[in-house]
Amino acid sequence: MVKIEPFDVEQWMDKYETVPGCLNIAETCAASISIDDLVGLCEDPNVPSPLKTSTKLTYGAIRGSNALRERLASLYSARVSSPLPTDNVLITPGAIAANFLLLYTLIGPSDHVVCMYPTYQQLYSVPKSLGAEVSLWKLKKEKKWLPDLDELKAMVKENTKMIIINNPNNPTGATIPKSILQGMVDFAKEKDIIVLSDEVYRPLFHGISPMDEDFPPSLLSMGYSKTICTGSMSKAYSLAGIRIGWIASRDQSIIEAIASARDYTTISVSQLDDSVASYALSGSVMHALLGRNIKLAKTNVALLESFINENSRVCSWVKPTGGTTALVKFEQAGKAVDDVQLCIDVIEKTKVMFIPASKCFGSEFEGYVRIGFVNETDVLKEALQKLGEYVRANLA
């Protein structure tokens, strides 16, 4: 029988995010938008509505509509000499299904997996549940939460099947630079190891510019066919409610193997969801949508930075450069606080919700909490004001 570990972060969210009056700064999606908001971002008034109410609601295209897969393929084809074929993109019900499906397809009991850590628990717990040996490629605060290639090389074994990364990283908000990515890809290619990059927070970069020399490209553009990227409309695109994710790879045999396994879990995604995603990724909408979210991230990370600076005797962090999350350490009298009790006490007394890292990411993160900061600015301001009052009354 397959043993599945409790998914701690999801269970914590489920337990507390419905508290009446909750100021949710645990959320990892950029502030969600409505269909009306999405249409309002469209820069071409002649573009039809994302939903056609006359369309018959059949299963629709099994692997995802051509329109959606073409738009995603074009995103992975930017600045590369060889465009990604449309057939190398497979649509799934969110990135969580994408990750589970590809791990279920590709990983088994005789395999060894190296997974970046901390990260979304699914990425290491699912391979373990499938019988694989999992080694954690640990990120360290003193290295600004960036991975060490020498440590990776020391972990790899003869039976290493896959290296798993998450870029930008959840929960730290760190962005792996191009130079480290290239070193990892070159090593994986030499050893014939598959590399999975969970890129659900891409392209939400707020502390690094595309003009920077070490700006990270998507893994699919780095010259190795055995790379796989997963993505989603939930995080950077503010559309968690449509449940659209995807798997992309330049290795057609990988896509076909996953598509074959997918038949047992997903006939197709909703036509309605697919249509909204296609609209959001169109040239008339996508740039305005991402512009809105990058601006929101830059505004809000500055607010969070001010809060941490004002409470520097209690709080510390490595400022994130991408995604929607930050890992913040709380201390009292120089000692890490009990982050689980802190989170419970804060939500009970102030209605402010965030995530205890020792509970949801591992015991070595005692004292740390994960804060999601790319929510509505007014919500973040109110939450930080109340959290500041709590800190001064209880931790200072």
KOLFIRO-193547 format. One record per residue (C-alpha): residue number from 0; residue in one letter; x, y, z. Coordinates in pm, whole numbers. Layout:
BEGIN
R pos code   east  north     up
R NUM    A      X      Y      Z
...
This chain:
BEGIN
R pos code   east  north     up
R   0    M      0      0      0
R   1    V    130    345    -93
R   2    K    192    557    216
R   3    I    118    927    169
R   4    E    255   1168    428
R   5    P     13   1435    555
R   6    F     45   1744    333
R   7    D    111   1984    617
R   8    V     97   2318    439
R   9    E   -231   2239    264
R  10    Q   -387   2109    586
R  11    W   -281   2423    772
R  12    M   -430   2644    499
R  13    D   -753   2444    500
R  14    K   -783   2473    877
R  15    Y   -724   2846    918
R  16    E   -795   3038    596
R  17    T  -1172   3023    651
R  18    V  -1151   3187    996
R  19    P  -1406   3474    987
R  20    G  -1231   3806    926
R  21    C   -900   3634    846
R  22    L   -626   3862    710
R  23    N   -465   3599    490
R  24    I    -96   3666    428
R  25    A    -32   3295    392
R  26    E   -178   3291     39
R  27    T     77   3220   -236
R  28    C   -122   3343   -538
R  29    A    -85   3694   -670
R  30    A   -407   3874   -573
R  31    S   -686   3693   -753
R  32    I   -894   3856  -1023
R  33    S  -1240   3805  -1169
R  34    I  -1339   3748  -1531
R  35    D  -1451   4112  -1538
R  36    D  -1108   4220  -1409
R  37    L   -940   4007  -1674
R  38    V  -1148   4157  -1954
R  39    G  -1070   4503  -1815
R  40    L   -697   4433  -1864
R  41    C   -741   4353  -2233
R  42    E   -566   4613  -2448
R  43    D   -771   4536  -2762
R  44    P  -1145   4612  -2742
R  45    N  -1209   4392  -3048
R  46    V  -1094   4072  -2878
R  47    P  -1397   3847  -2805
R  48    S  -1498   3759  -2450
R  49    P  -1309   3466  -2292
R  50    L  -1631   3269  -2249
R  51    K  -1858   3172  -2539
R  52    T  -2189   3074  -2385
R  53    S  -2306   2903  -2706
R  54    T  -2023   2645  -2699
R  55    K  -2143   2290  -2634
R  56    L  -1982   2164  -2315
R  57    T  -1828   1842  -2442
R  58    Y  -1502   1710  -2298
R  59    G  -1319   1932  -2545
R  60    A   -962   1872  -2659
R  61    I   -818   1585  -2456
R  62    R   -465   1725  -2416
R  63    G   -579   2086  -2399
R  64    S   -691   2321  -2674
R  65    N   -453   2408  -2955
R  66    A   -491   2776  -2871
R  67    L   -375   2728  -2511
R  68    R    -93   2488  -2594
R  69    E     28   2712  -2876
R  70    R     45   3013  -2645
R  71    L    235   2818  -2382
R  72    A    472   2672  -2641
R  73    S    546   3024  -2765
R  74    L    640   3134  -2412
R  75    Y    893   2851  -2392
R  76    S   1023   2937  -2741
R  77    A   1133   3292  -2662
R  78    R   1503   3362  -2722
R  79    V   1580   3011  -2846
R  80    S   1672   2890  -3194
R  81    S   1441   2587  -3182
R  82    P   1074   2660  -3101
R  83    L    894   2421  -2868
R  84    P    634   2218  -3063
R  85    T    274   2253  -2947
R  86    D    252   1876  -2898
R  87    N    521   1902  -2630
R  88    V    277   2077  -2394
R  89    L     19   1884  -2194
R  90    I   -260   2062  -2001
R  91    T   -354   1942  -1651
R  92    P   -594   2045  -1369
R  93    G   -341   2274  -1200
R  94    A     32   2233  -1144
R  95    I    -34   2007   -845
R  96    A   -182   1751  -1085
R  97    A    101   1810  -1331
R  98    N    367   1734  -1070
R  99    F    186   1429   -932
R 100    L    121   1287  -1277
R 101    L    477   1314  -1404
R 102    L    624   1177  -1081
R 103    Y    376    887  -1086
R 104    T    478    817  -1448
R 105    L    854    849  -1423
R 106    I    957    752  -1068
R 107    G    956    406   -910
R 108    P   1097    201   -619
R 109    S   1441    144   -774
R 110    D   1502    515   -836
R 111    H   1690    783   -647
R 112    V   1565   1143   -655
R 113    V   1743   1461   -545
R 114    C   1502   1738   -448
R 115    M   1572   2098   -356
R 116    Y   1468   2174      2
R 117    P   1276   2355    142
R 118    T   1013   2350   -125
R 119    Y    653   2249   -183
R 120    Q    615   1921      5
R 121    Q    460   1739   -290
R 122    L    791   1746   -475
R 123    Y    969   1519   -227
R 124    S    683   1339    -50
R 125    V    530   1195   -369
R 126    P    856   1034   -493
R 127    K    904    890   -143
R 128    S    548    750   -146
R 129    L    627    580   -477
R 130    G    914    392   -314
R 131    A   1201    605   -440
R 132    E   1494    707   -224
R 133    V   1490   1085   -183
R 134    S   1789   1302    -93
R 135    L   1726   1664      5
R 136    W   1941   1928   -161
R 137    K   1931   2174    126
R 138    L   1926   2550     79
R 139    K   2096   2760    345
R 140    K   2019   3110    468
R 141    E   2389   3202    480
R 142    K   2405   3128    106
R 143    K   2096   3340     41
R 144    W   1889   3024     -6
R 145    L   2075   2941   -330
R 146    P   2173   2580   -408
R 147    D   2534   2456   -401
R 148    L   2635   2258   -712
R 149    D   2914   2074   -533
R 150    E   2662   1943   -281
R 151    L   2440   1823   -566
R 152    K   2727   1638   -732
R 153    A   2811   1464   -406
R 154    M   2450   1341   -367
R 155    V   2405   1186   -711
R 156    K   2420    806   -733
R 157    E   2425    548  -1011
R 158    N   2047    515   -990
R 159    T   1964    887   -966
R 160    K   1666    930  -1199
R 161    M   1564   1289  -1138
R 162    I   1673   1623   -993
R 163    I   1383   1843   -878
R 164    I   1397   2219   -833
R 165    N   1144   2497   -776
R 166    N   1235   2832   -931
R 167    P   1147   3090   -800
R 168    N   1146   2900   -474
R 169    N    858   2848   -236
R 170    P    894   2936     55
R 171    T   1212   3147     38
R 172    G   1139   3358   -271
R 173    A   1497   3299   -386
R 174    T   1567   3287   -760
R 175    I   1830   3043   -887
R 176    P   2054   3245  -1123
R 177    K   2137   3139  -1478
R 178    S   2494   3038  -1394
R 179    I   2384   2785  -1131
R 180    L   2104   2655  -1353
R 181    Q   2347   2604  -1641
R 182    G   2592   2419  -1418
R 183    M   2314   2193  -1293
R 184    V   2183   2124  -1644
R 185    D   2530   2049  -1780
R 186    F   2592   1804  -1493
R 187    A   2252   1636  -1539
R 188    K   2314   1601  -1912
R 189    E   2652   1441  -1847
R 190    K   2488   1191  -1610
R 191    D   2169   1143  -1822
R 192    I   1945   1256  -1534
R 193    I   1599   1407  -1587
R 194    V   1554   1755  -1437
R 195    L   1213   1876  -1324
R 196    S   1169   2248  -1268
R 197    D    847   2352  -1095
R 198    E    809   2704  -1238
R 199    V    466   2796  -1102
R 200    Y    593   3136   -983
R 201    R    757   3221  -1315
R 202    P    767   3489  -1457
R 203    L    691   3686  -1139
R 204    F   1035   3839  -1082
R 205    H   1050   4156   -874
R 206    G   1409   4171   -748
R 207    I   1594   4077  -1066
R 208    S   1561   4219  -1418
R 209    P   1557   4038  -1755
R 210    M   1848   4268  -1841
R 211    D   2064   4119  -1564
R 212    E   2338   3886  -1683
R 213    D   2231   3609  -1444
R 214    F   1856   3639  -1505
R 215    P   1720   3281  -1507
R 216    P   1573   3147  -1829
R 217    S   1318   2869  -1824
R 218    L   1492   2535  -1798
R 219    L   1355   2428  -2138
R 220    S   1578   2682  -2311
R 221    M   1906   2554  -2166
R 222    G   2005   2296  -2427
R 223    Y   1906   1966  -2261
R 224    S   1608   1768  -2385
R 225    K   1549   1574  -2062
R 226    T   1420   1878  -1878
R 227    I   1058   1913  -1773
R 228    C    880   2230  -1665
R 229    T    550   2254  -1486
R 230    G    349   2573  -1458
R 231    S     12   2709  -1359
R 232    M   -232   2994  -1404
R 233    S   -269   3017  -1025
R 234    K     35   3204   -894
R 235    A    185   3457  -1135
R 236    Y   -139   3488  -1336
R 237    S   -388   3532  -1046
R 238    L   -632   3270  -1175
R 239    A   -625   2983   -925
R 240    G   -999   2934   -965
R 241    I   -976   2804  -1321
R 242    R   -752   2508  -1226
R 243    I   -520   2510  -1526
R 244    G   -164   2381  -1515
R 245    W     72   2223  -1765
R 246    I    370   2001  -1833
R 247    A    623   2093  -2102
R 248    S    934   1910  -2222
R 249    R   1150   1896  -2532
R 250    D   1163   1519  -2498
R 251    Q    856   1392  -2680
R 252    S    888   1044  -2530
R 253    I    851   1194  -2181
R 254    I    535   1380  -2283
R 255    E    388   1069  -2446
R 256    A    456    854  -2138
R 257    I    288   1110  -1913
R 258    A     -4   1150  -2155
R 259    S    -59    773  -2148
R 260    A    -71    769  -1768
R 261    R   -291   1079  -1769
R 262    D   -571    877  -1930
R 263    Y   -630    715  -1589
R 264    T   -672   1045  -1403
R 265    T   -789   1316  -1642
R 266    I   -995   1294  -1960
R 267    S   -963   1666  -2018
R 268    V   -968   1994  -1835
R 269    S  -1281   2209  -1837
R 270    Q  -1343   2387  -2168
R 271    L  -1439   2696  -1968
R 272    D  -1111   2694  -1774
R 273    D   -910   2632  -2091
R 274    S  -1081   2922  -2266
R 275    V  -1013   3167  -1983
R 276    A   -648   3059  -1967
R 277    S   -609   3102  -2344
R 278    Y   -755   3450  -2319
R 279    A   -527   3545  -2028
R 280    L   -218   3431  -2219
R 281    S   -311   3616  -2537
R 282    G    -91   3905  -2645
R 283    S   -368   4153  -2573
R 284    V   -401   4052  -2207
R 285    M    -92   3876  -2073
R 286    H    146   4173  -2062
R 287    A   -103   4389  -1873
R 288    L   -182   4105  -1632
R 289    L    183   4035  -1555
R 290    G    255   4407  -1535
R 291    R    -18   4443  -1273
R 292    N    121   4155  -1068
R 293    I    488   4254  -1088
R 294    K    395   4606   -980
R 295    L    192   4462   -692
R 296    A    485   4240   -589
R 297    K    732   4531   -593
R 298    T    498   4754   -392
R 299    N    422   4487   -135
R 300    V    772   4350    -88
R 301    A    880   4705     -2
R 302    L    607   4718    265
R 303    L    723   4387    409
R 304    E   1085   4504    402
R 305    S    989   4816    598
R 306    F    810   4600    856
R 307    I   1115   4375    899
R 308    N   1351   4674    926
R 309    E   1127   4835   1189
R 310    N   1124   4511   1387
R 311    S   1482   4401   1319
R 312    R   1540   4304   1682
R 313    V   1279   4033   1633
R 314    C   1265   3963   1256
R 315    S   1519   3870    991
R 316    W   1507   3743    634
R 317    V   1679   3713    299
R 318    K   1481   3948     78
R 319    P   1309   3748   -197
R 320    T   1371   3823   -565
R 321    G   1089   3625   -727
R 322    G    753   3465   -664
R 323    T    507   3561   -392
R 324    T    656   3427    -69
R 325    A    916   3518    191
R 326    L   1068   3315    472
R 327    V   1090   3532    784
R 328    K   1256   3432   1111
R 329    F   1114   3551   1445
R 330    E   1332   3554   1756
R 331    Q   1285   3659   2115
R 332    A   1589   3740   2331
R 333    G   1809   3595   2057
R 334    K   1629   3259   2048
R 335    A   1402   3127   1775
R 336    V   1037   3143   1877
R 337    D    800   2848   1862
R 338    D    667   2931   1515
R 339    V    367   2697   1539
R 340    Q    249   2858   1861
R 341    L    327   3202   1719
R 342    C    104   3142   1417
R 343    I   -180   3011   1630
R 344    D   -153   3296   1881
R 345    V   -134   3562   1609
R 346    I   -443   3442   1423
R 347    E   -640   3405   1747
R 348    K   -550   3753   1872
R 349    T   -522   3955   1548
R 350    K   -686   3744   1269
R 351    V   -355   3762   1078
R 352    M   -269   3429    915
R 353    F     67   3299    798
R 354    I    240   2959    787
R 355    P    470   2799   1048
R 356    A    775   2674    861
R 357    S    881   2408   1113
R 358    K    540   2243   1075
R 359    C    501   2283    699
R 360    F    858   2265    566
R 361    G   1071   2084    826
R 362    S   1180   2098   1188
R 363    E   1508   2274   1103
R 364    F   1304   2585   1020
R 365    E   1200   2647   1379
R 366    G   1124   3015   1430
R 367    Y   1053   3077   1061
R 368    V    718   3163    907
R 369    R    619   3185    543
R 370    I    447   3507    444
R 371    G    267   3548    114
R 372    F    290   3916     25
R 373    V    151   3956   -329
R 374    N   -206   3996   -209
R 375    E   -417   4312   -214
R 376    T   -199   4591    -77
R 377    D   -466   4709    168
R 378    V   -486   4359    316
R 379    L   -109   4341    359
R 380    K    -95   4687    517
R 381    E   -364   4602    771
R 382    A   -207   4265    847
R 383    L    139   4411    900
R 384    Q     -1   4688   1121
R 385    K   -172   4432   1346
R 386    L    128   4202   1340
R 387    G    352   4493   1439
R 388    E    129   4569   1738
R 389    Y    143   4201   1837
R 390    V    523   4189   1805
R 391    R    573   4498   2019
R 392    A    338   4367   2286
R 393    N    461   4007   2297
R 394    L    810   3967   2147
R 395    A    998   4295   2182
